[in-house]
Amino acid sequence: PRLTPGLGPYALCKLLAEAMVRRHSRAPLIIRPAAMLGPHSRENSLIRLVRDRAAALTLSGDSSMNYVLHRDVRRFIEEALRQELVGAYNLASSTNITLQQAAELVGADQATFGRHRYHAGRIDNHKAAAVLPALDKTSAEVIQAFIAEQEESG
């Protein structure tokens, strides 16, 4: 893989893993999901805000996040297998959202934020959205869909 100056250990490990998959596979399908939201989501800052409207987070409010629904990841994988797709696909929203905006969206108006700033970076999801148009939504729309799922499941 091409190395970028300042590449962190996590990103470097991901690039190396992808390079190994490409080298040792005949027709690799690599999916790169953003933060996933669904019925079995691991706890992250957004989940904490949904569960506790006054959560104390370590991330700053201006942290940049990107979200994708579990169901859209599943649907993408099903479609990719049906079409026998090969290559790498970014499964993400079309736009990022700040953690402060996400908190406002879920009504966590009493949340407090820390100093650590996370930046998801610009994620180009056009290739994946061409396969599954449901991926062509903003992070705010994904959060709203996630909240609706939570309310439906009780």
Phi, psi and omega per residue, in radians:
P1 nan 2.646 3.057
R2 -1.312 2.298 -3.125
L3 -1.676 2.405 3.128
T4 -1.824 2.347 3.087
P5 -0.985 2.409 3.118
G6 1.419 0.142 3.126
L7 -1.165 2.212 -3.114
G8 -1.324 2.931 -3.106
P9 -1.075 -0.655 -3.140
Y10 -1.122 -0.868 3.141
A11 -1.104 -0.685 3.125
L12 -1.097 -0.773 3.121
C13 -1.084 -0.696 3.105
K14 -1.103 -0.779 3.131
L15 -1.107 -0.724 3.126
L16 -1.149 -0.705 3.111
A17 -1.103 -0.749 3.103
E18 -1.109 -0.696 3.120
A19 -1.090 -0.685 3.112
M20 -1.162 -0.726 3.123
V21 -1.081 -0.807 3.141
R22 -1.072 -0.687 -3.078
R23 -1.232 -0.616 -3.018
H24 -1.853 0.173 3.138
S25 -2.113 2.604 3.108
R26 -1.421 -0.673 -3.104
A27 -2.506 1.262 -3.034
P28 -1.295 2.444 2.965
L29 -1.983 2.021 -3.114
I30 -1.982 2.138 3.066
I31 -1.947 2.425 -3.124
R32 -2.114 1.512 -3.115
P33 -1.370 2.536 2.984
A34 -1.292 -2.923 3.096
A35 -1.062 2.172 -3.028
M36 -1.638 2.397 3.128
L37 -2.130 2.260 3.135
G38 -3.133 -3.000 -3.047
P39 -1.086 -0.388 -3.109
H40 -2.114 0.577 -3.131
S41 -1.093 2.454 2.991
R42 -1.278 2.686 -3.107
E43 -1.165 2.206 3.040
N44 -2.340 -3.083 -3.074
S45 -1.043 -0.733 -3.137
L46 -1.133 -0.781 3.122
I47 -1.031 -0.733 3.111
R48 -1.069 -0.709 3.123
L49 -1.147 -0.648 3.123
V50 -1.165 -0.729 -3.091
R51 -1.375 -0.524 -3.078
D52 -2.421 1.771 -3.068
R53 -1.123 -0.198 3.109
A54 -2.029 0.509 -3.094
A55 -1.055 2.542 3.034
A56 -1.787 1.985 -3.073
L57 -1.820 2.715 3.054
T58 -1.528 -0.393 3.129
L59 -1.383 2.619 3.101
S60 -1.344 2.751 3.130
G61 -1.148 -0.416 3.135
D62 -1.595 0.202 3.035
S63 -1.088 2.430 -3.101
S64 -1.716 2.182 -3.065
M65 -2.154 2.804 3.049
N66 -2.493 2.389 -3.026
Y67 -2.256 2.658 3.047
V68 -2.471 2.547 -3.136
L69 -1.424 2.495 3.050
H70 -0.901 -0.812 -3.073
R71 -1.079 -0.577 3.114
D72 -1.287 -0.585 3.058
V73 -1.113 -0.819 3.117
R74 -1.042 -0.823 -3.123
R75 -1.112 -0.649 3.097
F76 -1.119 -0.804 -3.135
I77 -1.060 -0.765 3.115
E78 -1.043 -0.780 -3.131
E79 -1.202 -0.707 3.127
A80 -1.091 -0.713 3.107
L81 -1.186 -0.708 3.117
R82 -1.063 -0.724 -3.122
Q83 -1.512 -0.067 -3.092
E84 0.962 0.833 -3.125
L85 -1.246 2.644 3.100
V86 -2.304 2.538 3.083
G87 2.111 -3.012 -3.111
A88 -1.869 2.401 -3.099
Y89 -2.323 2.291 3.071
N90 -1.571 1.926 3.106
L91 -1.630 1.739 -3.022
A92 -2.698 3.025 3.036
S93 -1.372 2.855 -3.138
S94 -1.294 -0.381 3.112
T95 -2.453 2.714 3.056
N96 -1.479 3.013 3.073
I97 -2.512 2.543 3.070
T98 -1.382 2.747 3.122
L99 -1.134 -0.587 3.068
Q100 -1.085 -0.802 3.109
Q101 -1.093 -0.701 3.122
A102 -1.116 -0.723 3.122
A103 -1.075 -0.747 3.111
E104 -1.108 -0.693 -3.115
L105 -1.095 -0.639 -3.114
V106 -1.664 0.065 3.094
G107 1.362 0.401 3.132
A108 -1.576 1.121 -3.039
D109 -1.328 -0.145 3.121
Q110 -1.874 0.137 3.133
A111 -1.155 2.607 3.034
T112 -2.053 2.573 -3.062
F113 -2.006 2.665 3.123
G114 -1.644 -2.773 -3.058
R115 -1.827 -0.305 -3.068
H116 -1.281 2.177 -3.119
R117 -1.812 2.177 3.065
Y118 -1.868 2.447 3.106
H119 -2.277 1.974 -3.115
A120 -1.179 -0.366 -3.098
G121 1.386 3.019 3.123
R122 -1.430 2.067 -3.125
I123 -1.896 2.060 3.138
D124 -1.516 1.924 -3.108
N125 -1.846 0.190 -3.055
H126 -1.027 -0.711 -3.121
K127 -1.094 -0.783 3.137
A128 -1.242 -0.662 3.138
A129 -1.171 -0.449 3.066
A130 -1.195 -0.519 3.101
V131 -1.426 -0.749 -3.115
L132 -2.288 1.665 -3.103
P133 -0.983 -0.380 3.103
A134 -1.053 -0.334 3.120
L135 -1.365 -0.169 -3.116
D136 -1.501 1.141 3.058
K137 -2.450 2.796 -3.111
T138 -1.363 2.873 3.060
S139 -1.072 -0.615 3.101
A140 -1.093 -0.730 3.116
E141 -1.153 -0.642 3.098
V142 -1.131 -0.765 3.120
I143 -1.078 -0.763 3.125
Q144 -1.077 -0.718 3.099
A145 -1.135 -0.684 3.106
F146 -1.096 -0.782 3.121
I147 -1.080 -0.751 3.110
A148 -1.064 -0.712 3.095
E149 -1.059 -0.759 -3.131
Q150 -1.089 -0.726 -3.122
E151 -1.194 -0.652 3.126
E152 -1.166 -0.647 -3.089
S153 -1.437 -0.143 3.035
G154 1.325 nan nan
